[in-house]
Amino acid sequence: MLFEFRCKKCGTITEAIVKGDVKEVECSKCDAKAEKIISAPHFHIHGFNATNGYSNEKEIKPKVG
Ligand SMILES: [Zn+2]
């Protein structure tokens, strides 16, 4: 299985295909220990439609009459 490991030292994410009971790998960057990121879902945001229904500007209507 493919797991992601985060280096304790430099924070680099290293992806490695290891068995489920492997908790650490070596960082691909600095060779320090990188620990498994457990159950981190992948956040894929694509095509996010930010429909702005709000406005910070107050509509000032002139008082007539
Ligand atoms: Zn590192």
N, CA, C, O and the ligand as a Tripos MOL2 file, in Angstrom:
@<TRIPOS>MOLECULE
protein
  261   259    66     0     0
PROTEIN
NO_CHARGES

@<TRIPOS>ATOM
      1 N           0.8300   -1.2020    0.0000 N.3       1 MET1
      2 CA          0.0000    0.0000    0.0000 C.3       1 MET1
      3 C           0.8620    1.2490    0.0000 C.2       1 MET1
      4 O           1.9860    1.2440    0.5010 O.2       1 MET1
      5 N           0.3360    2.2920   -0.5540 N.am      2 LEU2
      6 CA          1.0700    3.5470   -0.6030 C.3       2 LEU2
      7 C           0.7230    4.3870    0.6190 C.2       2 LEU2
      8 O          -0.4370    4.7050    0.8820 O.2       2 LEU2
      9 N           1.7620    4.7270    1.3430 N.am      3 PHE3
     10 CA          1.5740    5.5710    2.5150 C.3       3 PHE3
     11 C           2.4020    6.8380    2.3560 C.2       3 PHE3
     12 O           3.3650    6.9040    1.5930 O.2       3 PHE3
     13 N           1.9780    7.8300    3.1120 N.am      4 GLU4
     14 CA          2.7560    9.0550    3.1420 C.3       4 GLU4
     15 C           3.4340    9.1650    4.4990 C.2       4 GLU4
     16 O           2.8540    8.8710    5.5440 O.2       4 GLU4
     17 N           4.6690    9.5950    4.4390 N.am      5 PHE5
     18 CA          5.4460    9.7670    5.6550 C.3       5 PHE5
     19 C           5.9390   11.1960    5.7220 C.2       5 PHE5
     20 O           6.3590   11.7790    4.7220 O.2       5 PHE5
     21 N           5.8790   11.7440    6.9180 N.am      6 ARG6
     22 CA          6.3430   13.1220    7.0740 C.3       6 ARG6
     23 C           7.5950   13.1290    7.9270 C.2       6 ARG6
     24 O           7.6250   12.5680    9.0220 O.2       6 ARG6
     25 N           8.6070   13.7600    7.4190 N.am      7 CYS7
     26 CA          9.8830   13.8250    8.1060 C.3       7 CYS7
     27 C           9.7520   14.6380    9.3940 C.2       7 CYS7
     28 O           9.1780   15.7270    9.4110 O.2       7 CYS7
     29 N          10.2970   14.0820   10.4560 N.am      8 LYS8
     30 CA         10.2520   14.7980   11.7330 C.3       8 LYS8
     31 C          11.1900   15.9920   11.7320 C.2       8 LYS8
     32 O          11.0230   16.9470   12.4900 O.2       8 LYS8
     33 N          12.1640   15.9080   10.8720 N.am      9 LYS9
     34 CA         13.2030   16.9240   10.8870 C.3       9 LYS9
     35 C          12.8890   18.0920    9.9490 C.2       9 LYS9
     36 O          12.9230   19.2560   10.3470 O.2       9 LYS9
     37 N          12.5850   17.7540    8.7010 N.am     10 CYS10
     38 CA         12.4200   18.8260    7.7110 C.3      10 CYS10
     39 C          10.9870   18.9390    7.1960 C.2      10 CYS10
     40 O          10.6510   19.8870    6.4860 O.2      10 CYS10
     41 N          10.1510   17.9760    7.5530 N.am     11 GLY11
     42 CA          8.7540   18.0880    7.1790 C.3      11 GLY11
     43 C           8.4300   17.6400    5.7690 C.2      11 GLY11
     44 O           7.2960   17.7810    5.3120 O.2      11 GLY11
     45 N           9.4100   17.1060    5.0890 N.am     12 THR12
     46 CA          9.1790   16.6450    3.7220 C.3      12 THR12
     47 C           8.2720   15.4190    3.7270 C.2      12 THR12
     48 O           8.4420   14.5060    4.5350 O.2      12 THR12
     49 N           7.3230   15.4150    2.8290 N.am     13 ILE13
     50 CA          6.4450   14.2610    2.6770 C.3      13 ILE13
     51 C           7.0980   13.2670    1.7260 C.2      13 ILE13
     52 O           7.4370   13.5950    0.5890 O.2      13 ILE13
     53 N           7.2620   12.0590    2.2170 N.am     14 THR14
     54 CA          7.8250   11.0020    1.3990 C.3      14 THR14
     55 C           6.7590    9.9430    1.1870 C.2      14 THR14
     56 O           6.1730    9.4470    2.1480 O.2      14 THR14
     57 N           6.5100    9.6010   -0.0440 N.am     15 GLU15
     58 CA          5.5570    8.5360   -0.3270 C.3      15 GLU15
     59 C           6.3240    7.2460   -0.5070 C.2      15 GLU15
     60 O           7.3300    7.1920   -1.2150 O.2      15 GLU15
     61 N           5.8340    6.2070    0.1460 N.am     16 ALA16
     62 CA          6.5150    4.9250    0.0470 C.3      16 ALA16
     63 C           5.4910    3.8100    0.0830 C.2      16 ALA16
     64 O           4.4920    3.8760    0.8000 O.2      16 ALA16
     65 N           5.7600    2.8010   -0.6940 N.am     17 ILE17
     66 CA          4.9090    1.6200   -0.6740 C.3      17 ILE17
     67 C           5.5000    0.6390    0.3270 C.2      17 ILE17
     68 O           6.5250    0.0070    0.0760 O.2      17 ILE17
     69 N           4.8270    0.5290    1.4670 N.am     18 VAL18
     70 CA          5.3120   -0.3240    2.5430 C.3      18 VAL18
     71 C           4.1580   -1.1580    3.0820 C.2      18 VAL18
     72 O           2.9950   -0.9300    2.7510 O.2      18 VAL18
     73 N           4.5030   -2.1160    3.9090 N.am     19 LYS19
     74 CA          3.4720   -2.8810    4.5880 C.3      19 LYS19
     75 C           2.8160   -2.0260    5.6660 C.2      19 LYS19
     76 O           3.3810   -1.0320    6.1240 O.2      19 LYS19
     77 N           1.6240   -2.4320    6.0570 N.am     20 GLY20
     78 CA          0.8400   -1.6390    6.9840 C.3      20 GLY20
     79 C           1.4590   -1.4600    8.3520 C.2      20 GLY20
     80 O           1.1320   -0.5110    9.0660 O.2      20 GLY20
     81 N           2.3560   -2.3700    8.7260 N.am     21 ASP21
     82 CA          2.9290   -2.2650   10.0650 C.3      21 ASP21
     83 C           4.2350   -1.4830   10.0910 C.2      21 ASP21
     84 O           4.8550   -1.3290   11.1440 O.2      21 ASP21
     85 N           4.6440   -0.9980    8.9430 N.am     22 VAL22
     86 CA          5.8400   -0.1560    8.9110 C.3      22 VAL22
     87 C           5.4430    1.2520    9.3230 C.2      22 VAL22
     88 O           4.5520    1.8630    8.7330 O.2      22 VAL22
     89 N           6.1210    1.7530   10.3440 N.am     23 LYS23
     90 CA          5.7280    3.0490   10.8960 C.3      23 LYS23
     91 C           6.6430    4.1860   10.4780 C.2      23 LYS23
     92 O           6.2640    5.3570   10.5150 O.2      23 LYS23
     93 N           7.8420    3.8250   10.0820 N.am     24 GLU24
     94 CA          8.7950    4.8710    9.7300 C.3      24 GLU24
     95 C           9.5940    4.4800    8.4900 C.2      24 GLU24
     96 O           9.8840    3.3070    8.2500 O.2      24 GLU24
     97 N           9.9290    5.4810    7.7310 N.am     25 VAL25
     98 CA         10.8750    5.2840    6.6430 C.3      25 VAL25
     99 C          11.9220    6.3880    6.7400 C.2      25 VAL25
    100 O          11.8350    7.2750    7.5890 O.2      25 VAL25
    101 N          12.8970    6.3170    5.8680 N.am     26 GLU26
    102 CA         13.8730    7.3940    5.8490 C.3      26 GLU26
    103 C          13.3800    8.4980    4.9230 C.2      26 GLU26
    104 O          12.8550    8.2510    3.8370 O.2      26 GLU26
    105 N          13.5670    9.6980    5.3860 N.am     27 CYS27
    106 CA         13.1980   10.8510    4.5800 C.3      27 CYS27
    107 C          13.9810   10.8390    3.2720 C.2      27 CYS27
    108 O          15.1820   10.5690    3.2500 O.2      27 CYS27
    109 N          13.2790   11.1340    2.1880 N.am     28 SER28
    110 CA         13.9280   11.1210    0.8810 C.3      28 SER28
    111 C          14.8900   12.2840    0.7170 C.2      28 SER28
    112 O          15.7310   12.3030   -0.1820 O.2      28 SER28
    113 N          14.7440   13.2440    1.6020 N.am     29 LYS29
    114 CA         15.5370   14.4610    1.4520 C.3      29 LYS29
    115 C          16.7520   14.4900    2.3780 C.2      29 LYS29
    116 O          17.8680   14.7910    1.9560 O.2      29 LYS29
    117 N          16.5070   14.1690    3.6560 N.am     30 CYS30
    118 CA         17.5870   14.3580    4.6230 C.3      30 CYS30
    119 C          17.9500   13.0820    5.3840 C.2      30 CYS30
    120 O          18.8200   13.0960    6.2550 O.2      30 CYS30
    121 N          17.2810   11.9900    5.0510 N.am     31 ASP31
    122 CA         17.5690   10.6810    5.6520 C.3      31 ASP31
    123 C          17.2400   10.5810    7.1350 C.2      31 ASP31
    124 O          17.6310    9.6190    7.7960 O.2      31 ASP31
    125 N          16.5300   11.5600    7.6520 N.am     32 ALA32
    126 CA         16.0500   11.4520    9.0190 C.3      32 ALA32
    127 C          14.8240   10.5500    9.0310 C.2      32 ALA32
    128 O          14.3580   10.1170    7.9770 O.2      32 ALA32
    129 N          14.3060   10.2680   10.2050 N.am     33 LYS33
    130 CA         13.1260    9.4340   10.3020 C.3      33 LYS33
    131 C          11.8800   10.2020    9.8610 C.2      33 LYS33
    132 O          11.6460   11.3430   10.2590 O.2      33 LYS33
    133 N          11.1060    9.5360    9.0360 N.am     34 ALA34
    134 CA          9.8330   10.1180    8.6290 C.3      34 ALA34
    135 C           8.7360    9.1900    9.1110 C.2      34 ALA34
    136 O           8.7690    7.9880    8.8500 O.2      34 ALA34
    137 N           7.7770    9.7430    9.8060 N.am     35 GLU35
    138 CA          6.7420    8.8950   10.3720 C.3      35 GLU35
    139 C           5.4710    8.9110    9.5430 C.2      35 GLU35
    140 O           5.1430    9.8910    8.8760 O.2      35 GLU35
    141 N           4.7850    7.8140    9.6100 N.am     36 LYS36
    142 CA          3.6040    7.6190    8.7740 C.3      36 LYS36
    143 C           2.5040    8.5960    9.1520 C.2      36 LYS36
    144 O           2.2320    8.8440   10.3270 O.2      36 LYS36
    145 N           1.8930    9.1320    8.1330 N.am     37 ILE37
    146 CA          0.7260    9.9840    8.3450 C.3      37 ILE37
    147 C          -0.4870    9.0770    8.3080 C.2      37 ILE37
    148 O          -0.8170    8.4950    7.2750 O.2      37 ILE37
    149 N          -1.1340    8.9680    9.4330 N.am     38 ILE38
    150 CA         -2.2110    7.9910    9.5640 C.3      38 ILE38
    151 C          -3.5460    8.5700    9.1280 C.2      38 ILE38
    152 O          -3.9640    9.6470    9.5530 O.2      38 ILE38
    153 N          -4.1750    7.8230    8.2840 N.am     39 SER39
    154 CA         -5.5250    8.1180    7.8080 C.3      39 SER39
    155 C          -5.7100    9.5650    7.3890 C.2      39 SER39
    156 O          -6.7020   10.2140    7.7200 O.2      39 SER39
    157 N          -4.7410   10.0380    6.6620 N.am     40 ALA40
    158 CA         -4.8670   11.3930    6.1390 C.3      40 ALA40
    159 C          -5.5670   11.3290    4.7960 C.2      40 ALA40
    160 O          -5.0150   10.8160    3.8230 O.2      40 ALA40
    161 N          -6.7500   11.8390    4.7460 N.am     41 PRO41
    162 CA         -7.4530   11.8160    3.4630 C.3      41 PRO41
    163 C          -6.8290   12.7920    2.4840 C.2      41 PRO41
    164 O          -6.2860   13.8280    2.8680 O.2      41 PRO41
    165 N          -6.9160   12.4510    1.2540 N.am     42 HIS42
    166 CA         -6.3870   13.3390    0.2350 C.3      42 HIS42
    167 C          -7.4230   14.3940   -0.1030 C.2      42 HIS42
    168 O          -8.5570   14.1010   -0.4820 O.2      42 HIS42
    169 N          -6.9970   15.5990    0.0480 N.am     43 PHE43
    170 CA         -7.9160   16.6810   -0.2570 C.3      43 PHE43
    171 C          -7.7120   17.1450   -1.6900 C.2      43 PHE43
    172 O          -6.7510   17.8400   -2.0210 O.2      43 PHE43
    173 N          -8.6290   16.7430   -2.4990 N.am     44 HIS44
    174 CA         -8.5570   17.1920   -3.8810 C.3      44 HIS44
    175 C          -9.6880   18.1790   -4.1300 C.2      44 HIS44
    176 O         -10.8670   17.8250   -4.1240 O.2      44 HIS44
    177 N          -9.3070   19.3810   -4.3400 N.am     45 ILE45
    178 CA        -10.3140   20.3860   -4.6310 C.3      45 ILE45
    179 C         -10.1250   20.8210   -6.0730 C.2      45 ILE45
    180 O          -9.1790   21.5330   -6.4110 O.2      45 ILE45
    181 N         -11.0270   20.3870   -6.8910 N.am     46 HIS46
    182 CA        -10.9550   20.8860   -8.2510 C.3      46 HIS46
    183 C         -12.3200   21.3650   -8.7010 C.2      46 HIS46
    184 O         -13.3600   20.7870   -8.3820 O.2      46 HIS46
    185 N         -12.2690   22.4030   -9.4250 N.am     47 GLY47
    186 CA        -13.4830   22.9870   -9.9420 C.3      47 GLY47
    187 C         -14.3900   23.5310   -8.8570 C.2      47 GLY47
    188 O         -15.6150   23.4660   -8.9580 O.2      47 GLY47
    189 N         -13.7700   24.0670   -7.8170 N.am     48 PHE48
    190 CA        -14.5550   24.6100   -6.7280 C.3      48 PHE48
    191 C         -15.1780   25.9290   -7.1520 C.2      48 PHE48
    192 O         -14.4900   26.8880   -7.5000 O.2      48 PHE48
    193 N         -16.4720   25.9430   -7.1130 N.am     49 ASN49
    194 CA        -17.1720   27.1440   -7.5240 C.3      49 ASN49
    195 C         -17.4940   28.0090   -6.3160 C.2      49 ASN49
    196 O         -18.3600   27.6930   -5.5010 O.2      49 ASN49
    197 N         -16.7840   29.0770   -6.2370 N.am     50 ALA50
    198 CA        -17.0550   29.9990   -5.1460 C.3      50 ALA50
    199 C         -18.1220   30.9800   -5.5900 C.2      50 ALA50
    200 O         -17.8490   32.0060   -6.2130 O.2      50 ALA50
    201 N         -19.3110   30.6340   -5.2540 N.am     51 THR51
    202 CA        -20.4100   31.5250   -5.6000 C.3      51 THR51
    203 C         -20.5920   32.5230   -4.4780 C.2      51 THR51
    204 O         -21.0520   32.1870   -3.3870 O.2      51 THR51
    205 N         -20.2390   33.7040   -4.7570 N.am     52 ASN52
    206 CA        -20.2820   34.7280   -3.7290 C.3      52 ASN52
    207 C         -21.6750   35.3400   -3.6490 C.2      52 ASN52
    208 O         -22.0450   36.2190   -4.4280 O.2      52 ASN52
    209 N         -22.4160   34.8490   -2.6940 N.am     53 GLY53
    210 CA        -23.7520   35.3820   -2.5140 C.3      53 GLY53
    211 C         -23.7940   36.5040   -1.5090 C.2      53 GLY53
    212 O         -24.8420   37.0920   -1.2400 O.2      53 GLY53
    213 N         -22.6270   36.7870   -0.9580 N.am     54 TYR54
    214 CA        -22.5900   37.8110    0.0730 C.3      54 TYR54
    215 C         -21.8050   39.0180   -0.3950 C.2      54 TYR54
    216 O         -20.8910   38.9110   -1.2120 O.2      54 TYR54
    217 N         -22.1670   40.1270    0.1190 N.am     55 SER55
    218 CA        -21.4320   41.3440   -0.1920 C.3      55 SER55
    219 C         -21.1540   42.0930    1.0910 C.2      55 SER55
    220 O         -22.0290   42.2510    1.9430 O.2      55 SER55
    221 N         -19.9370   42.5440    1.2120 N.am     56 ASN56
    222 CA        -19.5870   43.3010    2.4070 C.3      56 ASN56
    223 C         -20.0510   44.7460    2.3260 C.2      56 ASN56
    224 O         -20.1240   45.4720    3.3180 O.2      56 ASN56
    225 N         -20.3500   45.1130    1.1280 N.am     57 GLU57
    226 CA        -20.7670   46.4940    0.9560 C.3      57 GLU57
    227 C         -22.2600   46.6150    1.2040 C.2      57 GLU57
    228 O         -23.0780   45.8740    0.6590 O.2      57 GLU57
    229 N         -22.5700   47.5680    2.0400 N.am     58 LYS58
    230 CA        -23.9810   47.7890    2.3170 C.3      58 LYS58
    231 C         -24.5620   48.6810    1.2340 C.2      58 LYS58
    232 O         -23.9950   49.6860    0.8050 O.2      58 LYS58
    233 N         -25.6970   48.2450    0.8460 N.am     59 GLU59
    234 CA        -26.3530   49.0380   -0.1840 C.3      59 GLU59
    235 C         -27.0700   50.2210    0.4560 C.2      59 GLU59
    236 O         -27.9900   50.0710    1.2600 O.2      59 GLU59
    237 N         -26.6150   51.3730    0.0720 N.am     60 ILE60
    238 CA        -27.1920   52.5870    0.6550 C.3      60 ILE60
    239 C         -28.2030   53.1740   -0.3260 C.2      60 ILE60
    240 O         -27.8750   53.6390   -1.4180 O.2      60 ILE60
    241 N         -29.4070   53.1240    0.1170 N.am     61 LYS61
    242 CA        -30.4470   53.6740   -0.7470 C.3      61 LYS61
    243 C         -30.7500   55.1110   -0.3270 C.2      61 LYS61
    244 O         -31.0080   55.4050    0.8410 O.2      61 LYS61
    245 N         -30.7100   55.9350   -1.2600 N.am     62 PRO62
    246 CA        -31.0580   57.3230   -0.9280 C.3      62 PRO62
    247 C         -32.5270   57.4440   -0.5580 C.2      62 PRO62
    248 O         -33.4250   56.8840   -1.1870 O.2      62 PRO62
    249 N         -32.7050   58.2050    0.4940 N.am     63 LYS63
    250 CA        -34.0850   58.3990    0.9380 C.3      63 LYS63
    251 C         -34.7680   59.4500    0.0830 C.2      63 LYS63
    252 O         -34.3710   60.6140    0.0220 O.2      63 LYS63
    253 N         -35.7450   59.0060   -0.5260 N.am     64 VAL64
    254 CA        -36.4860   59.9490   -1.3640 C.3      64 VAL64
    255 C         -37.8870   60.0850   -0.8050 C.2      64 VAL64
    256 O         -38.6160   59.1080   -0.6300 O.2      64 VAL64
    257 N         -38.2330   61.3150   -0.5360 N.am     65 GLY65
    258 CA        -39.5730   61.5770   -0.0440 C.3      65 GLY65
    259 C         -39.6390   61.2740    1.3930 C.2      65 GLY65
    260 O         -40.6930   61.4290    2.0090 O.2      65 GLY65
    261 ZN         13.7810   15.1950    6.1040 Zn       66 ZN66
@<TRIPOS>BOND
     1     1     2 1
     2     2     3 1
     3     3     4 2
     4     3     5 am
     5     5     6 1
     6     6     7 1
     7     7     8 2
     8     7     9 am
     9     9    10 1
    10    10    11 1
    11    11    12 2
    12    11    13 am
    13    13    14 1
    14    14    15 1
    15    15    16 2
    16    15    17 am
    17    17    18 1
    18    18    19 1
    19    19    20 2
    20    19    21 am
    21    21    22 1
    22    22    23 1
    23    23    24 2
    24    23    25 am
    25    25    26 1
    26    26    27 1
    27    27    28 2
    28    27    29 am
    29    29    30 1
    30    30    31 1
    31    31    32 2
    32    31    33 am
    33    33    34 1
    34    34    35 1
    35    35    36 2
    36    35    37 am
    37    37    38 1
    38    38    39 1
    39    39    40 2
    40    39    41 am
    41    41    42 1
    42    42    43 1
    43    43    44 2
    44    43    45 am
    45    45    46 1
    46    46    47 1
    47    47    48 2
    48    47    49 am
    49    49    50 1
    50    50    51 1
    51    51    52 2
    52    51    53 am
    53    53    54 1
    54    54    55 1
    55    55    56 2
    56    55    57 am
    57    57    58 1
    58    58    59 1
    59    59    60 2
    60    59    61 am
    61    61    62 1
    62    62    63 1
    63    63    64 2
    64    63    65 am
    65    65    66 1
    66    66    67 1
    67    67    68 2
    68    67    69 am
    69    69    70 1
    70    70    71 1
    71    71    72 2
    72    71    73 am
    73    73    74 1
    74    74    75 1
    75    75    76 2
    76    75    77 am
    77    77    78 1
    78    78    79 1
    79    79    80 2
    80    79    81 am
    81    81    82 1
    82    82    83 1
    83    83    84 2
    84    83    85 am
    85    85    86 1
    86    86    87 1
    87    87    88 2
    88    87    89 am
    89    89    90 1
    90    90    91 1
    91    91    92 2
    92    91    93 am
    93    93    94 1
    94    94    95 1
    95    95    96 2
    96    95    97 am
    97    97    98 1
    98    98    99 1
    99    99   100 2
   100    99   101 am
   101   101   102 1
   102   102   103 1
   103   103   104 2
   104   103   105 am
   105   105   106 1
   106   106   107 1
   107   107   108 2
   108   107   109 am
   109   109   110 1
   110   110   111 1
   111   111   112 2
   112   111   113 am
   113   113   114 1
   114   114   115 1
   115   115   116 2
   116   115   117 am
   117   117   118 1
   118   118   119 1
   119   119   120 2
   120   119   121 am
   121   121   122 1
   122   122   123 1
   123   123   124 2
   124   123   125 am
   125   125   126 1
   126   126   127 1
   127   127   128 2
   128   127   129 am
   129   129   130 1
   130   130   131 1
   131   131   132 2
   132   131   133 am
   133   133   134 1
   134   134   135 1
   135   135   136 2
   136   135   137 am
   137   137   138 1
   138   138   139 1
   139   139   140 2
   140   139   141 am
   141   141   142 1
   142   142   143 1
   143   143   144 2
   144   143   145 am
   145   145   146 1
   146   146   147 1
   147   147   148 2
   148   147   149 am
   149   149   150 1
   150   150   151 1
   151   151   152 2
   152   151   153 am
   153   153   154 1
   154   154   155 1
   155   155   156 2
   156   155   157 am
   157   157   158 1
   158   158   159 1
   159   159   160 2
   160   159   161 am
   161   161   162 1
   162   162   163 1
   163   163   164 2
   164   163   165 am
   165   165   166 1
   166   166   167 1
   167   167   168 2
   168   167   169 am
   169   169   170 1
   170   170   171 1
   171   171   172 2
   172   171   173 am
   173   173   174 1
   174   174   175 1
   175   175   176 2
   176   175   177 am
   177   177   178 1
   178   178   179 1
   179   179   180 2
   180   179   181 am
   181   181   182 1
   182   182   183 1
   183   183   184 2
   184   183   185 am
   185   185   186 1
   186   186   187 1
   187   187   188 2
   188   187   189 am
   189   189   190 1
   190   190   191 1
   191   191   192 2
   192   191   193 am
   193   193   194 1
   194   194   195 1
   195   195   196 2
   196   195   197 am
   197   197   198 1
   198   198   199 1
   199   199   200 2
   200   199   201 am
   201   201   202 1
   202   202   203 1
   203   203   204 2
   204   203   205 am
   205   205   206 1
   206   206   207 1
   207   207   208 2
   208   207   209 am
   209   209   210 1
   210   210   211 1
   211   211   212 2
   212   211   213 am
   213   213   214 1
   214   214   215 1
   215   215   216 2
   216   215   217 am
   217   217   218 1
   218   218   219 1
   219   219   220 2
   220   219   221 am
   221   221   222 1
   222   222   223 1
   223   223   224 2
   224   223   225 am
   225   225   226 1
   226   226   227 1
   227   227   228 2
   228   227   229 am
   229   229   230 1
   230   230   231 1
   231   231   232 2
   232   231   233 am
   233   233   234 1
   234   234   235 1
   235   235   236 2
   236   235   237 am
   237   237   238 1
   238   238   239 1
   239   239   240 2
   240   239   241 am
   241   241   242 1
   242   242   243 1
   243   243   244 2
   244   243   245 am
   245   245   246 1
   246   246   247 1
   247   247   248 2
   248   247   249 am
   249   249   250 1
   250   250   251 1
   251   251   252 2
   252   251   253 am
   253   253   254 1
   254   254   255 1
   255   255   256 2
   256   255   257 am
   257   257   258 1
   258   258   259 1
   259   259   260 2
@<TRIPOS>SUBSTRUCTURE
     1 MET1         2 RESIDUE 1 A MET
     2 LEU2         6 RESIDUE 1 A LEU
     3 PHE3        10 RESIDUE 1 A PHE
     4 GLU4        14 RESIDUE 1 A GLU
     5 PHE5        18 RESIDUE 1 A PHE
     6 ARG6        22 RESIDUE 1 A ARG
     7 CYS7        26 RESIDUE 1 A CYS
     8 LYS8        30 RESIDUE 1 A LYS
     9 LYS9        34 RESIDUE 1 A LYS
    10 CYS10       38 RESIDUE 1 A CYS
    11 GLY11       42 RESIDUE 1 A GLY
    12 THR12       46 RESIDUE 1 A THR
    13 ILE13       50 RESIDUE 1 A ILE
    14 THR14       54 RESIDUE 1 A THR
    15 GLU15       58 RESIDUE 1 A GLU
    16 ALA16       62 RESIDUE 1 A ALA
    17 ILE17       66 RESIDUE 1 A ILE
    18 VAL18       70 RESIDUE 1 A VAL
    19 LYS19       74 RESIDUE 1 A LYS
    20 GLY20       78 RESIDUE 1 A GLY
    21 ASP21       82 RESIDUE 1 A ASP
    22 VAL22       86 RESIDUE 1 A VAL
    23 LYS23       90 RESIDUE 1 A LYS
    24 GLU24       94 RESIDUE 1 A GLU
    25 VAL25       98 RESIDUE 1 A VAL
    26 GLU26      102 RESIDUE 1 A GLU
    27 CYS27      106 RESIDUE 1 A CYS
    28 SER28      110 RESIDUE 1 A SER
    29 LYS29      114 RESIDUE 1 A LYS
    30 CYS30      118 RESIDUE 1 A CYS
    31 ASP31      122 RESIDUE 1 A ASP
    32 ALA32      126 RESIDUE 1 A ALA
    33 LYS33      130 RESIDUE 1 A LYS
    34 ALA34      134 RESIDUE 1 A ALA
    35 GLU35      138 RESIDUE 1 A GLU
    36 LYS36      142 RESIDUE 1 A LYS
    37 ILE37      146 RESIDUE 1 A ILE
    38 ILE38      150 RESIDUE 1 A ILE
    39 SER39      154 RESIDUE 1 A SER
    40 ALA40      158 RESIDUE 1 A ALA
    41 PRO41      162 RESIDUE 1 A PRO
    42 HIS42      166 RESIDUE 1 A HIS
    43 PHE43      170 RESIDUE 1 A PHE
    44 HIS44      174 RESIDUE 1 A HIS
    45 ILE45      178 RESIDUE 1 A ILE
    46 HIS46      182 RESIDUE 1 A HIS
    47 GLY47      186 RESIDUE 1 A GLY
    48 PHE48      190 RESIDUE 1 A PHE
    49 ASN49      194 RESIDUE 1 A ASN
    50 ALA50      198 RESIDUE 1 A ALA
    51 THR51      202 RESIDUE 1 A THR
    52 ASN52      206 RESIDUE 1 A ASN
    53 GLY53      210 RESIDUE 1 A GLY
    54 TYR54      214 RESIDUE 1 A TYR
    55 SER55      218 RESIDUE 1 A SER
    56 ASN56      222 RESIDUE 1 A ASN
    57 GLU57      226 RESIDUE 1 A GLU
    58 LYS58      230 RESIDUE 1 A LYS
    59 GLU59      234 RESIDUE 1 A GLU
    60 ILE60      238 RESIDUE 1 A ILE
    61 LYS61      242 RESIDUE 1 A LYS
    62 PRO62      246 RESIDUE 1 A PRO
    63 LYS63      250 RESIDUE 1 A LYS
    64 VAL64      254 RESIDUE 1 A VAL
    65 GLY65      258 RESIDUE 1 A GLY
    66 ZN66       261 GROUP 0 **** ****
